Structures are given as structure tokens and as C-alpha cells.
Amino acid sequence: MTASALTAPTISNDNDGEGNVRRMLTATFGGALALAAMTAIQPSPKAQQFPSQPLKLVVPAAPGGSTDILARSLAQTIQQQTGATVIVDNRSGAGGAIGVAAVVYAVADGYTLLVTVPDGITVLPHLRKDIPYQPLRDLVPICFMAETPWLFAVTSSLPAKTMKELVQIATAKPGSIRYASPGVGTSAHLITERLRSESKTDMLNVPYKGSAPATAAVVNGEVDLIATSPINLTSFMESGKLRGLAVTSSQRLPTLSNIPTMIESGFPGFSASAWFGVFAPAGLPAERADQLNKIIAAAVAHADFQRQVAIMGLSPRSLSRAEFTEFVAADSARWKEVIDESKVTIND
């Protein structure tokens, strides 16, 4: 799998099939684990002159989705501020586990980082027992970057114009509503399962390998419904190919003020958001982790990054390493509760 520097924007993407995750990850990263073990005894990286070689940002999702777009904006800003070459490496599959494992098994020198949403970090570990890593043990939280609500939207051929009308259709014809997700066990899957559970309807999940192909499926009318970041849907709503029904934020978004919240749509307490953060392999020296936090926090505060984030409908903010570590642990506990209540399982 090749990666792409910003100066040469070819995008890598894996084509690994689903199947047993442990077998797939072991085959893919077994050599990397041995390499990490050998390099662990080397002297810790010096603090000065960092970064002195290209940085790699691993994105555990297909190109074109919100995580990929945000990672490329971050890469451009870091490159602008530090002069370092920044590479974006897309590794999708297994609900985000492929990309996460690529960083878990990387050398802990600060040059390989994970840019991700909650899926492979605080969600998937509660659904699978065959993942050969534990995020809260094997990764170091570096910096929080942004957050966004989910937007529920339907294909234009579906007559539903409101969430209430969608529920009426799903109730009248159980199993007729098919929704796209970027993979079984992803946060987008679970937030839609929450909708299904609270509306007491029967909807069918159709999983894809990432938010970009999932979005394409609902645009093309292969499925009826999707929940994803607003940036993935805005242009399609403007062109009339999709119709936004509700957002999961506690208040309406300024950029989509005509779309009601889930609370307004008759779902009290239905408020949730997806977040984006940066992680490094465990074993990274604290001094290097602090350097990375400062670099990423500076990028998040940069005007160019803030403008891009605003276009995406995200709310940017950075956290200290300690704050982000506490946040990740709390988010993991929240998703465990959602999974336990929804009784979602993953079967190979």
C-alpha cells in the first residue's frame, strides 16, 4: 500500500475483505509488530529539530470522506507551519481496525500518527473480541481536533420530507427502509441503530467500506437513508439528490438552519456528535507527545484550518493530552452503554 505526500496527491487505499479480523490484522501487521519490538530498545528520539523527516497521517477510512478531508486539511496546515512533508495514507476496512492497527504496530517515534473518528477507538473494541489491540492501552491520545453532529438524510426518491414521515414509512412497511453505514459497528451504524430502536421500527443496515461509498449508495438510490457528517451530504442536498431530515446536535446548525434537530423531530434526548482526533503508538516519549500536541493544536487554531473546518460544518477545538485522554476514556464508556442497550453484534 503506497501513501501520498501532499505534493503528490495519489491516494492509497486497501482492498482487504472482511472476514476474521484477527487473522487479517495478524497477516498484515505481524512483521510490523516484530519491527516495533526491535526498535523499542533504541534510544528515544531527541526533542530538538522535530519533525526532521516526513510525517505520516494514517486515515482508517476510504478517500473522500470527512476524516480524509480533515486529515488533508491538517496535513496542509502542518506543512505550511513547519515546512515538513506530510503524507496521508488511507487504510480502510474492518470498521477502522486496519488503519488503527497500522499505527499501533508502527515505530513509536512520532512520525506515524492516526487521524480518526471514534469508530476504531471507542466503539469497535466493545463489539469484537478478536481485535489484537486495545486502543486505551496501545495508543497515546495526542490532540482533539473537531467535532460534528450526524445528519440523517434520505435519497430524493423516498417521499419522506421529515423524520416523522420516515418513521411512518418504516412502521407501515417493516424492513423496507435500507440505510447505508460505513461498516458494521461504526459509530454511524450505531447512531442509526439508536434511531431504529427509539422509533421502534425495523430498518436494514447495508454496510460499505467507508463514508464515501456509503454516501454514493444513498445518492444513487441503492439505499434509502444515511447518517453521516454534514460535509458529506451538503452538495447532494443542494443539487436535490438527497433530502436532509434531522441533525443530532442539541441546536440547529447555522449552515443548515432549515434542518431541525432530532429533539425537535420528536426524539427527546437524542443528541450526539462524532469527534476527530490524533493518536500515536504507545511507547512514544512524553516529550515528543507534547511536541506533537503543540504542533497539532497550533494547526487547529490556524485561520486556514478554521475556515476549512467551518466549510465542513465542524466545530474546531484542541485539548491538552491529559484532557483528551480523559475524554477518550469517557467516550468509550458511553459507546459501551449504547452497544449494550442496542444489542448490536458483529458476526464474521
N, C-alpha and C positions, 0 to 999 in steps of 0.2 A: 504494500500500500504506500503510495507516494503522498507527499504533503506538498503544500504550495505556499511559497512566500508571497507577501502582498505585492511584490514587484513582478511576480509571475503567477497570476491567479488561477492556475489549474487546480481543480479541487479533487481531492481523493475521496473515495467512498468505498466501503466494503460491501461485499455481496454475500456475506455469511448467511446461511439459512438458519432458521430457528432449530430446535432440537435440544438435546441436553446441554444446558448452559455450562455445566462444569466441564464436560468433555470438550466443548468448543473453546472455552477460555483456556483450558489447560493446553490444548494443542496449539493455540495461537500464541500464548504468552509464557509457556513453560521455559523456553530459553531465556526470556527476559527476566524471569524470576531468578534463574541461576546467575545471570549477569548482575542483577541488583545485589545478590548476596556477595558476589566477588568484589563489587565496588564499594560495598558498605564499609570495608576495612580501610578504604583510602582516606587521606586527610580531608577534613571538612573544607568546603570551598571558602576561599578568602572573601571577606566582605567588600574590599575595595574593587573598583573597576567592574561593577556588575550592572548590566549584563555585558559581557565581553565576547559573546557568541550568540547565534540566533536563538530566540525563544520560540518554543513550540506550544501552541494553544490547541489542545485536543478537544474536539466537539463531538459528543456521543450522539449525534443526530445527522440526518441527511442534509445536504446543502440546500439552502433556500428558505429554511425555517427561521423562526425568531431567534433561537440560540445561535445559529450560524451567522445571522445578520449582526447580532450583538457582538459576537466574538470578533468579527471582521472590523467592526467599528472600534472595539477595544484595541485590536492589533494596530490599526492605523494610528490611533492616538498615542499608544506607547511608542510606536516607531517614530512618530513626529516629536515626541518629548525626549526620547533617549537616544535616537539615532540607531537603535538596534534593529536588525532584521527580525521580523515576527512572522512565523509560519502558522497557518491554520490547517489542521489535519482532521478531516471528517471521518469518524469511525462509528457508524450507526449499527444497530442490531441488538437483539436480545434485551429490548427495553432500556437501552442505555448501558448495559453491563459491559459490552465490548469496549466502548470508549473509556469507561471508568477503569476497567482492568488495565488498559494500556498505560494509564498514569500510575495506578497502584504499583505496577511492576517496573516502572521507569526508575532510572537513577535519581536519587533524591539530592539533586544539585541546584534545583530551582529553575532549570531550563526547560522542563516539561511540565506543563500546567493543564488542568482540566477546567474548561468553561462549561457550566452545566446548569440545568434546572433540577428540581428535587428528585426526578424520577429514579435515577440510578443510585441516589444517595440516601434519601429518607423514605422512599416508597418501596422499591423493589426488594430490599432486604427483608421486609416483613411478609413478602409474598412467596419468596423462594428460599429453600434451604440448600440449594446446590450452587450458590454463587461463592466462588473461592476467595472472597474478600469481605471484610467488614468495614464499611466506609468510616464509621466513627473511630475505628482503630487504625486503618490502613491509609487514611488520607489526613492531611493537615488543612483545615479551613484557612484560607488566605484573606479573602475580601468579598464582602457582599457588594453587588453592583446595581441591581434594579429589581423591580417587581411589577407585575401586571395582573389584572383580573383575567378570567377566562370570558370569552364571548361565545354565546350559543348562537349559531346561525344555521339556516336551512337552505337547501337548494331551491332555486326560484320556481321550479315546477310543483313544489309542495304548497298547497293552498294556505297553510298556517301563516298568519301575519303576527301572531302574538304567542307567548309561551302558553297561555291558556288554551289557544286553539290547537297548538301542538299536542298538548296533553289530551284534549278531546279526541283528536285523531287516533292517538296511541291507545286510548281507552276503548274507543269504538272498534278498532281493529288490532287486537293484541298481536305483537310480533311484526307488525307491518312497518314500523319505523326502524330503519337501519342507521346506525351512527358510526362515523369514522373515528378511529383513535390512532395515535402514533405508536401503538403497540399495547399488548395486554399488560396490565399492571402499571402503565404510565399514569401520571397524575391527571392527564386529560381524560383517560379512560375512567379513572375513579371518580372524577368530578361529575362525569355523565352518569355513572352508576348511582351517584348520590341523587341526581335528578330522577332517575328511574325509580329509585327506592322511595323518595319522598312523594313522587307523583303517583306511586302505586300502579305503574304501567309496565308493560313488557316491551322492551326495546332490545335490538340485537346489535352487539358490538362487532364491527368489522375492522380488524387491526391492520395497520400498514407500518412500513419501516420508516417512521419519521413524520413530522408535521407537514412537510411539503407534499409528499404523496397523498397523505390523508386529506389535505385541503383540496388537492386536484380532484380527488374522488368525489367530494361533495359538489365541487364546481361543475364537474362533468355529469352529475346526476346519478352516479353509481350508488350513492348512499343519500340519505335524507338530511342528516344532522351532523354537526361537528361542534366541539368546544375547543377553542384554541386561543392564542394571543390575538388581540385585535389587528396587529400589523399584518398577520397572515390573511386577513379577510377584507380589509378596508377597500382595496381596489376592486375586488369582486362585488362588493355591495354597491359601490359607486356605479359599476357597469350593469347592475341589475341581475347578475348571475347568482348572487346569494342575497339572503334577507336576514338581517340581524334581529334576534328576538329579545335577548337579555344579556346583561353583564353581571359578573359575580362580585363586583365591588360594592361597597356599602353605599356609595353615591354614584350618580351618573358621571361618565367620563366627559370632560369638556370637549374633547374631539369627536365624541359620538353622543351628543346631548339628546338626540331623538330616540335613543335606545334605553329602555327602562332597566332598572336593576332586577335581580331575581326577587329581592324583597318586595319591590313594587309589584312584581308579577304574581304575587300570592305565595311566596315561599319564605316565611319568616325565619330569620337567622341564617339564610343561605348567602353567606359572604365568605369569599376565599380568594387567594391570589397565588400566582406562581412567582418564584423568585429565580434570580440568576446570580451565580457566584463562581469564585475561582478557588480551586484546591490544588495542593501539591502532594507528592508522595510522602508518606510517613518517614521520619528519619531526617527530614530537612532541618538543618541547624536553625535555631530560633532567630539568630541574627539575619540570616538570609530570608527567612519567612517575613520578618519585619520589613526588610528592604522591599520585598515584593508587595506587601500591603501598602507601603507608601507609594510605590510606582503605580499600582492599580487605583488607589484612592485619588491620586493626582489626575489620572486619566478620566476617572468618573466625574471629577469636578471640572474638567476642561470644557470650554464652551462648545467645541465641535462635537464632543461626545454627548453633551447635554442636548444639543439640537437633534442629533440622530435619535437619541432615546425618546425625545418628545414626539418625533415623527412616528415612532413605533408604538406610541401610546403607553410607554413605560414610565415609571417613577424612579429616577435615579437616586441612589444614596449609597454611601460606603459605611462600613462598620469596622471597628478595630478587630484584630484577630480574636481577642477574648470575647467580644460581643458576638462575632459571627459564630464562634464555636458554640456558645450558649444557644444561639438562635437555631443552629442546625440540630442540636440535641432536642430542643423543644418541638421543632417541626417534625422530627422523626416520631416523637411520641404522639403528635396529632394525627399523622397519617396512619399509624398503627391502630388508633381508635377508629378511624374511618374504615379501614380494611376489615377490622373485626366486626363492625356493625353491618357492613355491606356483604360480608361473607364471600368476597371475591377470591377466587383461587386461580392458580396457573397450572395447567396440565400439559406436560410435554407430549 
